[in-house]
């Protein structure tokens, strides 16, 4: 997990500890509007759980943060201790409820800390039932039989990590379309042109998908300008750079029919990428990108950058 993601999760952790009944998701997202894509990704990847418009962290987040956060490490250790007590309670009192005040006394963990730990545990540890309000004085939980299948919380965490990894790397194909969010950038990074990787990859890693896609197309047009010396942009740049009658660059031998078709076709593709991708992403913060779709845009931009790299310079503009 990258440092920005950990920072966001760490911030949610601190706010959750200060207000354990829930962090208002709408307000938090508005205050962190520059990280909306990242928040969506963390939620879809089950690091964040949203319930009744409140954000809660899952055990997976606590585990990720435990190496760098003393608070997360302390919570994780208390969760491990509570798990052992709840498991033993089920062995001795199967199907029964345990009052959280009693759980606090048996575990020697303050009731407030028990509440916080259970806030993280309820999404991953097997419970048969629990009080809707864990902060009520008479709140109870009832472990489920499945808790016996794990010797300790580490077993639960191992299963969560394994399931999570498979979930993020598996690609589902439904009705001829891909329905999946790619998590690991190394899955496609080797396909990226160096200029695209330089200007767009870090934005992608940080969850800034719109910026990544926008920068990838801008990088292609910057590459054309550097190679031709032209200062134009958009359609004007493409028409001057790849003109059939007076080109600066040729993609293949334009004296042949197939070469002319190659040049004509990519003139349209370059123009289309500017109009359909660059302009739409530059003029609005709204977008329909997920990580897979953004990755595909970056690979597409890399193909365009490669064609520019491989093009032959016929003339170069020397005017400023």
C-alpha positions as CSV (number, residue, x, y, z in Angstrom):
1,X,0.0,0.0,0.0
2,X,1.3,3.5,-0.9
3,X,2.0,6.1,1.7
4,X,-0.9,8.4,0.7
5,X,-3.4,5.5,1.2
6,X,-1.8,4.7,4.6
7,X,-2.1,8.4,5.5
8,X,-5.8,8.5,4.6
9,X,-6.4,5.4,6.6
10,X,-4.4,6.7,9.5
11,X,-6.4,9.9,9.5
12,X,-9.7,7.9,9.5
13,X,-8.3,5.8,12.4
14,X,-7.6,8.9,14.6
15,X,-11.0,10.4,13.8
16,X,-12.7,7.1,14.6
17,X,-10.9,6.8,17.9
18,X,-12.0,10.3,18.8
19,X,-15.6,9.6,17.6
20,X,-16.0,5.8,17.6
21,X,-19.7,5.9,16.8
22,X,-18.8,6.8,13.3
23,X,-17.1,9.2,10.9
24,X,-19.5,11.1,8.7
25,X,-18.5,9.9,5.2
26,X,-20.1,12.8,3.3
27,X,-18.3,15.4,5.3
28,X,-14.9,13.6,5.2
29,X,-15.2,13.1,1.4
30,X,-16.0,16.8,0.9
31,X,-13.0,17.8,3.1
32,X,-10.7,15.4,1.1
33,X,-12.2,16.0,-2.3
34,X,-8.8,15.6,-4.0
35,X,-8.7,12.0,-2.8
36,X,-12.2,10.9,-3.9
37,X,-10.9,8.2,-6.3
38,X,-8.6,6.9,-3.6
39,X,-11.4,6.7,-1.1
40,X,-13.6,4.9,-3.6
41,X,-10.8,2.4,-4.2
42,X,-10.1,1.9,-0.5
43,X,-13.8,1.2,0.0
44,X,-14.1,-1.2,-2.9
45,X,-11.0,-3.0,-1.7
46,X,-12.6,-3.4,1.8
47,X,-10.2,-1.3,3.8
48,X,-13.1,1.0,4.6
49,X,-16.6,0.0,5.4
50,X,-19.4,2.5,5.0
51,X,-22.6,2.0,7.0
52,X,-25.4,4.5,7.5
53,X,-23.1,7.1,5.8
54,X,-20.4,6.6,8.4
55,X,-16.9,5.4,7.6
56,X,-15.4,2.5,9.7
57,X,-12.0,0.8,9.2
58,X,-11.8,-3.0,8.9
59,X,-9.2,-5.3,10.4
60,X,-7.4,-5.3,7.1
61,X,-6.7,-1.6,7.5
62,X,-5.6,-2.0,11.1
63,X,-3.2,-4.8,9.9
64,X,-1.8,-2.5,7.2
65,X,-1.3,0.3,9.6
66,X,0.2,-1.7,12.5
67,X,3.8,-1.5,11.2
68,X,3.8,2.3,11.1
69,X,1.2,3.3,13.7
70,X,1.5,2.7,17.5
71,X,-2.3,3.2,17.8
72,X,-3.0,0.6,15.2
73,X,-0.5,-1.8,16.7
74,X,-2.1,-1.4,20.1
75,X,-5.6,-1.9,18.7
76,X,-4.5,-5.0,16.8
77,X,-2.9,-6.6,19.9
78,X,-6.1,-5.9,21.9
79,X,-8.2,-7.4,19.1
80,X,-6.1,-10.6,19.3
81,X,-6.6,-10.8,23.0
82,X,-10.3,-10.3,22.7
83,X,-10.6,-12.9,20.0
84,X,-9.0,-15.6,22.3
85,X,-11.5,-14.7,25.1
86,X,-14.5,-14.8,22.7
87,X,-13.3,-18.1,21.3
88,X,-13.0,-19.6,24.7
89,X,-16.4,-18.1,25.7
90,X,-18.0,-19.9,22.8
91,X,-16.4,-23.2,23.9
92,X,-17.8,-22.8,27.4
93,X,-21.1,-21.1,26.6
94,X,-22.0,-22.0,22.9
95,X,-24.8,-19.8,21.5
96,X,-24.9,-17.4,24.5
97,X,-24.3,-13.7,24.7
98,X,-21.5,-12.0,26.6
99,X,-22.1,-8.5,28.0
100,X,-19.4,-6.1,27.0
101,X,-18.8,-4.9,30.6
102,X,-18.1,-8.6,31.4
103,X,-15.8,-8.9,28.4
104,X,-14.0,-5.8,29.5
105,X,-13.5,-7.2,33.0
106,X,-12.3,-10.6,31.8
107,X,-9.9,-9.2,29.3
108,X,-8.7,-6.4,31.5
109,X,-9.2,-4.0,28.6
110,X,-11.1,-0.7,29.4
111,X,-14.7,-0.8,28.1
112,X,-14.0,2.1,25.8
113,X,-11.2,0.2,24.1
114,X,-13.4,-2.9,23.9
115,X,-15.9,-0.8,22.0
116,X,-13.3,0.5,19.6
117,X,-11.8,-3.0,19.0
118,X,-15.2,-4.5,18.3
119,X,-15.9,-1.7,15.8
120,X,-13.1,-3.1,13.7
121,X,-13.7,-6.8,14.5
122,X,-17.4,-7.0,13.6
123,X,-16.8,-7.0,9.9
124,X,-14.4,-10.0,9.9
125,X,-14.7,-12.0,13.1
126,X,-17.6,-14.5,13.1
127,X,-20.4,-13.2,15.3
128,X,-23.8,-14.9,15.6
129,X,-25.4,-11.7,16.9
130,X,-24.6,-8.4,18.5
131,X,-26.3,-5.4,19.9
132,X,-27.0,-2.7,17.3
133,X,-25.4,-0.1,19.6
134,X,-22.2,-1.5,20.9
135,X,-21.9,1.6,23.1
136,X,-25.0,0.9,25.1
137,X,-24.4,-0.1,28.8
138,X,-26.1,-3.4,28.3
139,X,-24.6,-4.2,24.9
140,X,-23.7,-7.8,24.1
141,X,-22.1,-9.9,21.4
142,X,-22.5,-13.6,20.6
143,X,-19.6,-15.4,18.9
144,X,-20.6,-17.8,16.0
145,X,-19.5,-21.4,15.8
146,X,-17.2,-20.5,12.9
147,X,-14.9,-18.8,15.5
148,X,-13.7,-22.3,16.5
149,X,-12.2,-22.9,13.0
150,X,-9.5,-20.4,13.9
151,X,-6.9,-20.9,16.6
152,X,-6.3,-17.2,16.8
153,X,-7.0,-13.9,15.1
154,X,-3.9,-14.4,13.0
155,X,-5.8,-17.2,11.3
156,X,-8.6,-14.8,10.4
157,X,-6.2,-12.2,9.2
158,X,-4.4,-14.7,7.0
159,X,-7.7,-15.8,5.4
160,X,-8.7,-12.2,4.9
161,X,-5.4,-11.3,3.2
162,X,-5.6,-14.4,1.0
163,X,-9.2,-13.7,0.0
164,X,-8.4,-10.0,-0.5
165,X,-5.5,-10.8,-2.8
166,X,-7.5,-13.2,-4.9
167,X,-10.4,-10.7,-5.2
168,X,-8.2,-7.9,-6.4
169,X,-6.2,-10.0,-9.0
170,X,-9.0,-12.1,-10.4
171,X,-10.5,-10.8,-13.7
172,X,-14.1,-11.5,-14.3
173,X,-15.4,-11.6,-17.9
174,X,-19.2,-11.1,-18.1
175,X,-21.0,-10.8,-21.4
176,X,-17.8,-10.0,-23.2
177,X,-16.9,-7.1,-20.9
178,X,-14.3,-6.9,-18.2
179,X,-15.7,-6.2,-14.7
180,X,-12.7,-5.7,-12.5
181,X,-10.6,-3.2,-10.7
182,X,-6.9,-3.7,-11.1
183,X,-5.0,-3.2,-7.9
184,X,-1.4,-4.0,-8.8
185,X,0.2,-1.5,-11.1
186,X,3.0,-4.0,-11.9
187,X,0.3,-5.9,-13.8
188,X,0.5,-3.4,-16.7
189,X,3.4,-1.1,-15.9
190,X,5.8,-2.9,-18.3
191,X,3.4,-1.8,-21.2
192,X,3.9,1.9,-20.5
193,X,6.0,4.2,-22.7
194,X,8.6,5.9,-20.5
195,X,7.0,9.3,-21.0
196,X,3.6,8.0,-19.9
197,X,5.1,6.3,-16.9
198,X,7.0,9.5,-16.0
199,X,4.0,11.8,-16.1
200,X,1.0,9.6,-15.3
201,X,2.0,6.5,-13.3
202,X,2.5,8.1,-9.9
203,X,-0.9,9.8,-10.2
204,X,-2.4,6.4,-11.0
205,X,-0.7,4.8,-8.0
206,X,-2.0,7.5,-5.7
207,X,-5.6,7.0,-7.0
208,X,-5.7,10.2,-9.0
209,X,-7.2,8.5,-12.0
210,X,-8.4,11.6,-13.9
211,X,-5.1,13.3,-13.6
212,X,-3.3,10.1,-14.7
213,X,-5.4,9.8,-17.9
214,X,-5.2,13.6,-18.6
215,X,-1.5,13.7,-18.2
216,X,-0.9,10.6,-20.4
217,X,-2.6,12.4,-23.4
218,X,-0.8,15.7,-22.6
219,X,2.5,13.8,-22.6
220,X,1.8,12.4,-26.1
221,X,1.2,15.9,-27.5
222,X,4.3,17.3,-25.7
223,X,6.3,14.5,-27.3
224,X,5.0,15.5,-30.8
225,X,5.9,19.2,-30.1
226,X,9.4,18.3,-28.9
227,X,10.0,16.1,-32.0
228,X,8.6,18.6,-34.5
229,X,9.4,22.0,-32.9
230,X,5.8,23.0,-33.4
231,X,4.1,25.1,-30.8
232,X,0.5,24.3,-31.8
233,X,-2.0,22.1,-29.9
234,X,-4.9,19.8,-30.6
235,X,-6.1,19.4,-34.2
236,X,-3.8,22.1,-35.5
237,X,-0.7,20.4,-34.2
238,X,-1.8,17.0,-35.6
239,X,-2.6,18.4,-39.0
240,X,0.8,20.2,-39.3
241,X,2.8,17.3,-37.8
242,X,1.3,14.5,-39.9
243,X,0.2,16.4,-43.0
244,X,0.2,14.1,-46.1
245,X,1.3,16.9,-48.4
246,X,3.9,18.7,-46.1
247,X,4.6,16.5,-43.0
248,X,7.0,17.0,-40.2
249,X,6.7,13.4,-39.2
250,X,5.7,10.3,-41.1
251,X,4.6,7.1,-39.4
252,X,5.4,4.9,-42.5
253,X,6.2,5.3,-46.1
254,X,3.5,7.6,-47.4
255,X,4.3,7.1,-51.0
256,X,2.5,3.8,-50.8
257,X,-1.3,3.4,-50.4
258,X,-0.9,1.5,-47.1
259,X,1.4,4.1,-45.8
260,X,-1.0,6.8,-46.6
261,X,-3.8,4.9,-44.9
262,X,-1.6,4.5,-41.8
263,X,-0.9,8.2,-41.7
264,X,-4.5,9.1,-42.3
265,X,-5.8,6.7,-39.7
266,X,-3.5,7.8,-37.0
267,X,-4.2,11.5,-37.8
268,X,-7.8,10.7,-36.8
269,X,-6.8,8.7,-33.8
270,X,-4.6,11.5,-32.5
271,X,-7.3,14.0,-33.1
272,X,-9.9,11.8,-31.4
273,X,-7.7,11.2,-28.4
274,X,-7.4,15.0,-27.9
275,X,-11.1,15.7,-28.4
276,X,-12.5,12.6,-26.7
277,X,-10.0,12.1,-23.8
278,X,-7.9,15.2,-23.2
279,X,-10.7,17.8,-23.6
280,X,-13.3,15.8,-21.6
281,X,-11.0,15.2,-18.7
282,X,-9.6,18.7,-18.7
283,X,-13.0,20.5,-18.7
284,X,-14.7,18.6,-15.9
285,X,-13.8,17.0,-12.6
286,X,-16.5,14.4,-13.1
287,X,-15.4,11.1,-14.7
288,X,-16.4,7.4,-15.0
289,X,-12.9,5.9,-14.4
290,X,-12.0,2.9,-12.3
291,X,-8.5,1.6,-12.0
292,X,-8.8,-0.9,-14.9
293,X,-10.3,1.7,-17.3
294,X,-7.6,4.2,-16.3
295,X,-4.9,1.6,-16.9
296,X,-6.3,0.9,-20.3
297,X,-6.1,4.6,-21.2
298,X,-2.5,4.8,-20.1
299,X,-1.6,1.8,-22.3
300,X,-3.5,3.4,-25.2
301,X,-1.5,6.6,-24.7
302,X,1.7,4.5,-24.6
303,X,0.9,3.1,-28.1
304,X,0.4,6.7,-29.4
305,X,3.7,7.7,-27.8
306,X,5.5,4.8,-29.3
307,X,4.2,5.7,-32.8
308,X,5.5,9.2,-32.3
309,X,8.9,7.8,-31.1
310,X,9.1,5.5,-34.2
311,X,8.0,8.2,-36.7
312,X,10.6,9.6,-39.1
313,X,11.4,13.3,-38.9
314,X,11.0,14.9,-42.4
315,X,11.4,18.5,-41.2
316,X,11.5,20.3,-37.9
317,X,10.2,23.7,-37.1
318,X,12.9,26.1,-35.9
319,X,10.7,29.1,-35.3
320,X,9.9,30.0,-31.6
